[in-house]
């Protein structure tokens, strides 16, 4: 469960348009509602890659786009993904 929470936090960083290399300390981006919207999809479709980093999870969600929930799809679209 900790890995899932960490993965969602990392995913939210990659989804944020404000996340950049210039930040000194990464800030958790994405509302709790946005994180909750994708939690089940990450667990369902991306469990094998959950420990491989935020960009890998994002790529996994994008590869599974036809199968992810409409709520998670909306989150991705909202963040330009």
C-alpha positions in Angstrom: 0.0 0.0 0.0 2.9 2.4 0.7 4.2 1.7 -2.8 0.9 2.6 -4.2 0.7 5.9 -2.3 4.3 6.7 -3.3 3.5 5.9 -6.9 0.5 8.1 -6.9 2.5 11.0 -5.4 5.1 10.5 -8.0 2.5 10.3 -10.7 0.9 13.5 -9.6 4.3 15.2 -9.8 4.7 14.0 -13.4 1.2 15.2 -14.2 1.7 18.6 -12.8 2.7 21.3 -15.3 4.4 23.0 -12.4 6.8 20.2 -11.7 10.3 21.1 -13.0 13.9 20.4 -12.4 14.2 23.9 -11.0 12.3 23.0 -7.9 14.5 22.5 -4.9 12.1 20.2 -3.0 9.4 18.3 -4.9 5.9 19.3 -3.9 3.1 16.9 -4.0 0.8 17.9 -6.9 -2.7 16.8 -7.7 -5.6 17.0 -5.3 -6.5 14.0 -3.1 -9.6 13.6 -5.4 -7.3 13.3 -8.5 -5.0 10.8 -6.8 -8.0 8.8 -5.7 -9.4 8.9 -9.3 -6.4 7.0 -10.6 -5.5 4.8 -7.6 -7.6 1.8 -8.7 -6.3 2.1 -12.3 -2.7 2.2 -11.2 -3.3 -0.8 -8.9 -5.2 -2.7 -11.6 -3.1 -2.1 -14.7 0.3 -0.9 -13.5 1.0 -3.0 -10.5 4.0 -4.7 -12.2 5.7 -1.4 -12.8 4.7 0.5 -9.7 8.2 0.5 -8.4 9.8 1.8 -11.6 9.1 5.4 -11.2 6.5 8.0 -12.0 7.1 8.3 -15.7 6.8 4.5 -16.1 3.4 4.6 -14.3 2.3 7.5 -16.4 3.3 5.6 -19.6 1.4 2.5 -18.3 -1.7 4.5 -17.7 -1.4 6.0 -21.2 -0.9 2.5 -22.7 -4.0 1.3 -20.9 -6.0 4.4 -21.7 -8.9 2.6 -23.4 -9.3 0.5 -20.2 -8.8 3.1 -17.4 -11.7 4.8 -15.7 -13.3 7.9 -17.1 -12.3 9.7 -13.8 -8.6 8.9 -14.3 -8.8 9.7 -18.0 -10.2 13.1 -17.1 -7.3 13.7 -14.6 -4.8 12.8 -17.3 -6.5 15.1 -19.8 -6.7 17.9 -17.2 -2.9 17.7 -16.9 -2.2 17.7 -20.6 -1.5 14.0 -20.9 
